[in-house]
Amino acid sequence: MTEQRQLKLGVSIRALGYHAGGWRHPGVPADGAMDFAHFLNVARIAEAAKLDMLFLADGLGIRQKDQPAGSLCRSNQNAELEPITLLSALAALTSRIGLVATASTTYNEPYHLARKFGSLDHISKGRAGWNLVTSWSDAEAFNFGRDHQMAYDDRYERAMEFAEVATGLWDSWEADAFRHDKASGVFYDPDKLHTLDHRGKHFAVRGPLSVARTPQGRPVIVQAGASEQGRDIAARFADVVFSAEQNLASARDYYASVKGRLPAHGRRAGELLILPGLVPIVGATRAEAQAKHDELQELIDPLVGLAGIYGNFGDLSGYPLDGPVPEPQDPKLRSRAAVMFRLAQEKGYSIRQLYQAVASGRGHRTVIGTPADIADTMADWVEQKAADGFNIIPTHLPVGLEDFVRLVLPELRRRGLFRDDYEATTFRGNLGLPEPRNRHVAAREGGVPLSA
Ligand SMILES: Cc1cc2nc3c(=O)[nH]c(=O)nc-3n(C[C@H](O)[C@H](O)[C@H](O)COP(=O)(O)O)c2cc1C
């Protein structure tokens, strides 16, 4: 028998959860997005359950548009705490769980992020992670002195160089550079400090970084982005990929595509973990799970629901919600909307049913069912090389996470698919990933760039 592979599990804890109606659920603190106590409660639930990571998605502005008019003020995606600040506070009150913050390569300088994530890694004693994103909206550009966002290829070119510089800065100090020798008066060994001297197209950074080598060697790098450029960045730099995959076949393709790029960078398949998002809606019976889902669906304000399909269908607020879905008239929308329109026709969806179907998973795989149903999907995806684990996307917080922990984790543990306790003290250690070697040490001593 082959050894059972254990799942790696994160939880995405943005705001009040991901379901468009979730914030209106009676179990959700509607004012929680600015309340540290809400996040601490969620973090403690996740850590008591021995999850690998708390993951904070982020945007640098309010990206959602008020389309149709009146929808934005009914959505909860607006005021959010800055992720590195929030995770720094959580670092002091947790001890084992990984702490991943999203940060943009388009609106930061590499020195900023190398220093902040390096500091978070020290503060948390080796639990920091950076979700590297390039930012995709004009709304963010408007907050940084631009009229529109940087062109796609330029954003990714900058991101690649950004990651080169950040990882270079994290190698500034060798691990044993600091002697702190009061007797001799020597604070650090000058031979173990390295200046980067980077001059590239987007950045000129002399270095060295004013943060010592971090407990994990360097913070864990997470990447989320599915394009060719996104996959290349992942293959070269990422330790973890967070993906959005709806079905097994496409998840397998994506998994093979990203892992297949690793050898070109001298990396093995086990050095990068792929964690698709998964929205679990779990009940003791299928009927109970379905009832939980229905309850959430009823909480979607119609304008918020219509906002979710505005990009594909335009403004449908003038149409009866329980009437048929009209064919998109705008030719710009038509091709992208065709798939959804066909789906609506095949299933006989009303406008309300269509927006409910779209709102449910926000692009991620949703499983509504018993603990066994959800565990089956998870086990199947891992077995079929579509995932190394999952980033759990709770519909509403803390309730969606509590349900997952109370109902699904015991089932995964019964099957030997998830740990009973943390194996290591660092995030990287719990993920089972090797610690990167300092490039200067590797150059001097030879050998492979990673130490197991
Ligand atoms: C699962 C997933 C999560 C993402 N999370 C964020 C995020 O928190 N903030 C952000 O600005 N972009 C986020 N993105 C967007 C990507 O970073 C990227 O801008 C977008 O996917 C377009 O790039 P691509 O064509 O490489 O996918 C996410 C993308 C995916 C697939």
The ligand as a MOL file (V3000), in Angstrom:
LIG
                    3D

  0  0  0     0  0            999 V3000
M  V30 BEGIN CTAB
M  V30 COUNTS 31 33 0 0 0
M  V30 BEGIN ATOM
M  V30 1 C -7.1450 32.1040 -6.3160 0
M  V30 2 C -6.7340 33.4890 -6.6410 0
M  V30 3 C -6.6250 34.4330 -5.6010 0
M  V30 4 C -6.2500 35.7480 -5.8730 0
M  V30 5 N -6.1530 36.6560 -4.8500 0
M  V30 6 C -5.8280 37.9450 -5.1310 0
M  V30 7 C -5.7730 38.9370 -4.1110 0
M  V30 8 O -5.9910 38.6700 -2.9340 0
M  V30 9 N -5.4830 40.2030 -4.4820 0
M  V30 10 C -5.2280 40.5650 -5.7620 0
M  V30 11 O -4.9510 41.7220 -6.0180 0
M  V30 12 N -5.2850 39.6420 -6.7560 0
M  V30 13 C -5.5780 38.3560 -6.4680 0
M  V30 14 N -5.6520 37.4480 -7.4720 0
M  V30 15 C -5.4270 37.9110 -8.8460 0
M  V30 16 C -4.0930 37.5240 -9.4250 0
M  V30 17 O -3.0190 37.9270 -8.6490 0
M  V30 18 C -3.9820 38.0730 -10.8520 0
M  V30 19 O -3.9490 39.4790 -10.8350 0
M  V30 20 C -5.1350 37.6700 -11.7070 0
M  V30 21 O -5.4690 36.3250 -11.4510 0
M  V30 22 C -4.7930 37.8440 -13.1730 0
M  V30 23 O -3.5980 37.1910 -13.4430 0
M  V30 24 P -3.5420 35.8210 -14.1790 0
M  V30 25 O -3.9810 36.1460 -15.5680 0
M  V30 26 O -2.1180 35.3870 -14.0520 0
M  V30 27 O -4.4890 34.8910 -13.4630 0
M  V30 28 C -6.0000 36.1270 -7.2090 0
M  V30 29 C -6.0910 35.1790 -8.2330 0
M  V30 30 C -6.4420 33.8790 -7.9700 0
M  V30 31 C -6.5320 32.8900 -9.0930 0
M  V30 END ATOM
M  V30 BEGIN BOND
M  V30 1 1 1 2
M  V30 2 1 2 3
M  V30 3 2 2 30
M  V30 4 2 3 4
M  V30 5 1 4 5
M  V30 6 1 4 28
M  V30 7 2 5 6
M  V30 8 1 6 7
M  V30 9 1 6 13
M  V30 10 2 7 8
M  V30 11 1 7 9
M  V30 12 1 9 10
M  V30 13 2 10 11
M  V30 14 1 10 12
M  V30 15 2 12 13
M  V30 16 1 13 14
M  V30 17 1 14 15
M  V30 18 1 14 28
M  V30 19 1 15 16
M  V30 20 1 16 17
M  V30 21 1 16 18
M  V30 22 1 18 19
M  V30 23 1 18 20
M  V30 24 1 20 21
M  V30 25 1 20 22
M  V30 26 1 22 23
M  V30 27 1 23 24
M  V30 28 2 24 25
M  V30 29 1 24 26
M  V30 30 1 24 27
M  V30 31 2 28 29
M  V30 32 1 29 30
M  V30 33 1 30 31
M  V30 END BOND
M  V30 END CTAB
M  END
